[in-house]
């Protein structure tokens, strides 16, 4: 096997190991509200304060795993957006409360379907 072919195969192997994670774009909530079609289904990052917090629990019929769903609003000063963060309670998700300063990442669907929450 020639050297160029080996190098190409090595590069392809390395690229297969890199996770295909979508990078979140930091945005202002006012931009999401002004241009919803531009952000639809994209992963975005919003930073702001939590309000209107509500927690819901339920247990799956087949799995018997407890799921925690946190619904809340995020206000970044330019606007407010609804967010929903679902996780298995046993996995120790970040638990929020009104007044928390957070950075959330999620898919924009008119609201945020949150996949990652960080308290500041």
ZISUL-V97567 format. One record per pair of residues at least 24 apart in sequence whose C-alpha atoms are under 10 Angstrom apart, sorted by the first residue. I is the first residue (numbers start at 1). J is the second residue. D is the distance in whole Angstrom. If there is no record, write none. Layout:
i j d
I J D
I J D
This chain:
i j d
23 105 9
24 104 10
24 105 7
24 106 8
24 107 9
25 105 9
25 106 10
26 103 9
26 104 10
26 105 9
27 76 10
28 75 10
28 76 7
28 77 9
28 78 7
28 79 8
28 80 10
29 74 9
29 75 8
29 76 7
29 77 8
29 78 6
29 79 5
29 80 6
29 81 7
30 76 9
30 77 9
30 78 5
30 79 5
30 80 8
30 81 9
31 78 9
31 79 9
32 79 9
32 80 10
32 81 9
32 108 8
32 109 10
32 110 8
32 111 9
33 78 10
33 79 8
33 80 9
33 81 8
33 110 8
33 111 10
36 108 8
36 109 8
36 110 7
36 111 10
37 108 10
37 109 9
37 110 9
38 108 10
39 107 9
39 108 6
39 109 8
39 110 9
40 107 8
40 108 5
40 109 6
40 110 7
40 111 10
41 106 9
41 107 5
41 108 5
41 109 6
41 110 9
41 112 10
41 113 10
42 106 8
42 107 5
42 108 6
42 109 8
43 105 7
43 106 5
43 107 4
43 108 6
43 109 10
43 112 9
43 113 9
43 114 9
43 115 9
44 104 8
44 105 6
44 106 6
44 107 6
44 108 7
44 112 8
44 113 10
44 114 9
45 103 7
45 104 6
45 105 4
45 106 7
45 107 9
45 108 9
45 112 9
45 114 9
45 116 9
45 117 10
46 74 8
46 75 9
46 76 8
46 81 9
46 102 8
46 103 6
46 104 5
46 105 7
46 106 9
46 112 9
46 117 10
47 74 8
47 75 8
47 76 6
47 77 10
47 101 7
47 102 6
47 103 4
47 104 6
47 105 9
47 117 10
47 118 9
47 119 10
47 120 9
48 73 9
48 74 6
48 75 5
48 76 4
48 77 8
48 78 10
48 79 10
48 80 9
48 81 10
48 99 9
48 100 8
48 101 6
48 102 6
48 103 7
48 104 9
48 119 10
48 120 10
49 73 8
49 74 5
49 75 5
49 76 7
49 77 9
49 80 9
49 97 10
49 98 8
49 99 6
49 100 6
49 101 5
49 102 6
49 103 9
49 119 10
49 120 10
50 74 5
50 75 7
50 76 9
50 80 10
50 81 10
50 82 10
50 83 10
50 96 8
50 97 7
50 98 5
50 99 5
50 100 5
50 101 6
50 102 7
50 103 10
51 75 8
51 80 10
51 82 10
51 96 10
51 97 8
51 98 5
51 99 6
51 100 8
51 101 10
52 82 9
52 97 9
52 98 7
52 99 9
53 83 10
53 84 10
53 96 8
53 97 6
53 98 6
53 99 9
54 84 10
54 96 9
54 97 8
54 98 9
55 84 10
55 85 10
55 86 10
55 95 9
55 96 9
55 97 10
56 86 9
57 86 10
57 88 10
57 89 8
58 88 10
58 89 10
59 88 10
59 89 10
65 89 8
65 90 8
66 90 7
66 91 10
67 91 10
68 92 10
68 93 8
68 95 9
69 93 10
70 94 10
70 95 8
70 96 8
70 97 10
70 114 10
71 96 10
71 112 10
71 113 10
71 114 10
72 96 9
72 97 9
72 98 8
72 112 10
73 98 9
73 111 9
73 112 10
74 98 10
74 99 10
74 100 10
74 101 9
74 102 8
74 103 9
74 104 9
74 112 10
75 101 9
75 102 10
76 101 9
76 102 10
76 103 10
80 111 10
81 110 8
81 111 6
81 112 7
82 110 8
82 111 5
82 112 6
82 113 9
83 107 10
83 108 9
83 109 10
83 110 10
83 111 6
83 112 5
83 113 6
83 114 7
84 111 8
84 112 6
84 113 5
84 114 6
84 115 9
85 112 8
85 113 6
85 114 5
85 115 7
85 116 8
85 117 8
86 113 8
86 114 8
86 115 8
86 116 10
87 114 10
87 115 9
93 117 9
94 118 7
94 119 8
95 119 9
